[in-house]
Amino acid sequence: MKDAEIIPVTIKSMTENGCGNLLLQLIAQQNYSLPKYLAGAHIDVYIPEIGPRQYSLCSKESHGDYYEVCVKLAEKSSGGSHHIHHHFKPGDSLTISAPRNHFPLPGAKRYLLLAGGIGITPLLAMAEEIATVGGEFELHYYVSNALQAAFLPRLRAAALANRVFLHYSEANDSLRKKTPHSLTQADPQTKVIACGPDGFIQRLQDIMHQHNWQPDQLHFERFSNPELTNQTGNSEFHIELSSTGQRFLVSPDQTIAEVLLSAKVDIMLSCEQGICGSCITDIVSGIPDHRDCVLTDEEKAGNTQITVCCSRAKSSLLVLDL
């Protein structure tokens, strides 16, 4: 993380939030403040000896004196969630990034919110934001069972209670087994907002296609990038820094970010999967090969930005605004 993005914080509290989930409340250290944010934003939490990991902000108030993130202990953890669950404790000092939001709530007359597992974190904040302005919505929360459900007190609060629907897969009430009635009736004035695992998002896309929803009605955030599962057949290309004219070769087994870092070029880098948006860089010329999950279809079609952590080039030269 660049120095300008670092905020020193202290863990004020850590509480269980459904089986396997820890809710961390973070407060700014002396002489620092926590920027305001909108629902859908996330921060990087810098984990010692591991690096940054992204977590959606789910604080009850987005302009208060604290941030909250909820961390699920992943079965196949890359180290981040395991370290947080087993080594973090109240009173510890951490560094985080300022909030970034590549999953903002779009304008709409009505919303259908669908959360898979820990994907509830950004959608809960969205539901509370919509409720605050008197908007119309439904929130469908899919989880294995009641013991694993997070944020139950907030979901049962008066502002949300009648518009929240809990679905437990152990009761055969998964998105794969049952389709909510609201999804069977395509409504051009409704936006569908989703966050969850790849399989959950794919199933939702299939359902929407089956019931004649338009692709641009779905806005989603996923936990990983399926574009990165098959990286064979990559070609080499050159990148150029517009500020200096320096050129570098990106080999088939390198990323643009790796080449830039080796050349001591200062870039933001976090998830390295094309899902957080921290490394988005402007393009001066050339045609990118987009492999991220954060830029919209319109942004990708414009070919003016690239996620240097995972995307590549279709042209032999890509000139970056660096």
N, C-alpha and C positions, 0 to 999 in steps of 0.2 A: 504494500500500500504506500502511496506517496504520503509524505509527511502532512500535507494539507488535509488529507482525508482521515487522519488518525485522531480518535477521541479517546482519551484515557477514562475508563469507567471502573466502578467497584460493583461487585455482586452484592446487592442488598439482601436478597433472599433467594432461596431455591426450594420449590415445593412440588410435590407430586401432583400431576395434572392428568389423571387417568393412568392406568397401569402402563409402565414403560416410558412415560413422558415426564420431563422435568420443565417446570416453568421458572425461568430466570428473570429476576427483576434487576435491572442495571441502572445505576445513577452516575451522573457525571462527577468526575473528581474536581477538586478545587480549581477555580479559574477557567473551567470549561463549561460548556452548555450543550444540551441535546437539541439539535434542529427539529423543527416541526416536520411532519410528513403526512401524506395521504394514504388511505387504505390501499394495500397492495405492495407497499414499499418493503424492502428488506435491508439488512445490514450484513456486513462481514464481521464475524467474530474471529479474532486472531488467536489461534490455539498454539501455545508454546510447543516447539519442535514438530508441529504438524502443518501449520499454516492457516490461511483463512478458510472459513466455512460460512455459507450463506444461510441466514434464518429470517423468515418473515416476521415483521413487527406485528404484534398482536395486543398491544397495550389497550386498556380500556379507554384511555384518553390519549390522543395523538399529539397533544401539545402540553403534556404535563411535565413533571420533574423526573420521569423515569421512562425507560424502555422495557418492554417485556418480549421475550422470545420463548418459544416452547420447542424443546429438543427431544425427539423420539430416539430411543436407543435402537439403532439399526442392527438387524441380525448380521448383515454383511458390512459392518462399519469399516470405513477407510481409516478410522482412528479418531475422527472428530467427535462423534456422539459418545463413543466409549470413553474418551478422555474427559468430556464434560460430565458424564454421569458418575465417573469413578474418581476423578481427581479435583474437579472444581469444588469450591466450598464458599459459603457466604463470607464476605470480607476480602476475597481475592481481588487483585487488580488485574484488569484486562485492557486491551485496546480493541476498538471497533472502528468501522468506517462510518462516515455520514450515510444517512439513508439514500438509497437509489430506488427508483420506481419504474420498472419496465412492465408492470402489470397493473396499470391504473384502471379504475372503474370507469367504463365508457358511459356516455350519456344514453339514457333509454327511458321509456315510459314504464317498463316493467323488467324485472330481473328474475332469472332462475339461477340459483347458485348451487353448485354440486361439488362437494368436498369428499375426497377419498383419503381416509386415514388422517395423517398429520397435515394434509392439505387444507384442513379446517382453519389453520392459523390466518392466512390472508383473507379467507372468505368470511370469517367471523367479524373481522374489522370492517369489511365491506358491508355486511348485513347491518351492523350497528350504525354505520355511516348513512346507509339508505334509510333506516328507521328514524334517524334523527331529523331528516328533512321530510319525513312523511311519505317516502316512496313506497311503491308496491313491489313485493318480492316474495319468493319462497327459497328457503335454504334446506337442501337435502344433504345430510351428513351420513356417509357410509363408513362403518367401522366394524371390526370383527365381532365385538360384543359390548355390552354396557360397561364392563369394567375398564375397557380400553378407551372409552369415550372421554375426550378432553373438554374442558370449559363448560361442563354441564350447568353450573349455577348461572353463567352468563347466557347460555342458550335458553334457559328456562325463565329468564327475566321477562317482565311484562311486555317490553317492547318487541321481543322476538318470539315469545312462547308459541303463539298461535300460527306462526309462519315457519317454524322449524320442524323438520321431519327427520327422525333418527331411523337409520336402516342398519340392521345387524346381520352380517353374512351367516352367522351360526344359526340364524332363524330362516335361512334361505331367502333373505331380503337384500340380496346384492343387486347391483346394476345389471349384472349379467343374467340374473334370474327374473327380475321384475323391473318394468319401466314405469316411472312416475307418470301419472295421468297428464300432467302439464307438458311433458315432453312429447306426447302423442298428438298434440295439437299445435302445429307450427303457427306462431304469431309474429308478424313482421315488426311489431313494436316492442318485442322482447329481446333482450340480450341474455345469452347463456354464458355464465362465468364458471370456470371449473379449475380445480387444482387437485392433483393426485398422481399416482403412479402411471407409467406409460400405458399399461393394459387398461386402466380405468379411463384414461383420456381416449384411447382408441375405441373402446366400447361406446363411449358417449358420441364420438364422431359417427360411428356406424348407425346408432339409433337416430341421430339427427338427420342423417342422409335418408334413412328409411322413411322418416315422417316429413320429408320435404322442407326441412329448415335450410336456410342459406348458409354457406360456409362462413360468411363475414358476421354472422350472428353469434358465433362462438369465440370467446376469448378465454385462453387457458394458460396455465403455468404447470409444467411437469417437473418431476424430480430428477430426470436425467435426459440426455440427448440421444435419441435413437439413430440420429444421423452418423454418430461416431462408432456404431457397431461394426461397420465394414469400411475400413480405410485402405483397402487394397487398390492398386491401379493408380495411385497418385503420380502426378508428373512434377518435375522441377520447374521453377519459375524464378524470376528476379523481383525483388522489391526495391524501391528507391525512396529515399527521404527527400521530400520536397525542399526542406530547409537547407540541406547541404549538398544534395545531388549524389550522396553516397548510395552505392548499389550493393545488394547482398543476394547471394543465391540461397533459395529455399529448396532443399533437397526433398525427395518424396517421403522421407521418414522424419522430416522436421516440420514444426509449425512456424508460422510467421513470428509468433511471440518468442519462441526459443531463439530464433535468429536475432531478433531485436535485443533480447536480453544479453545474448553473447556479445553483441556489439555495444553494450553499455547504454542502450537507448532507454530512457525513462518511460515506462508504460505502466498502466494499471493492469494488474492481473490477479484473478481471484479463483473462480471455479474451474477454469481451463476446460470447460465442457460446452461453452456457448449458451449458458442458461442464466447468467447473472447480469451481463451487460457492462461489466466494469471495464472491459478492454475495447469497447467500441471505438473505432478510429475512422476519421474522415478519409475518403479516397479522392485524390486529385485526378487521376486517370487510370484506365485499365478496367478490366471486367472481373469482378470477384466471383468465386464459387462459394456461395453461401451454404454453411453447414450448421448454423446456429438455430436455437429455438427462441431467440429473444427479439430479433427484428421482425416487424410485421411484413406481410406479403408486399405491401405497397413500398415499404422501406427497402426491401430486397430488390424489388423491380427497379427502384431508382438508382441502384448501384452507386450510392454516394457514401456508404458506410460499410464497415466490415468488422467482425469480431476476430481479432488477430489470434486468439487462443486456439481456434479450430478451423476457421474458414480458409480457403485457399484461393487460387487465381485460375481463371479460364484463359486469360491472356498471358503472354510470355513475360509481361512487365506490369507491375502494379505500383503506382506512385502514391505514397501515403502522405497525409498532411502531418508530418512529424519533422 
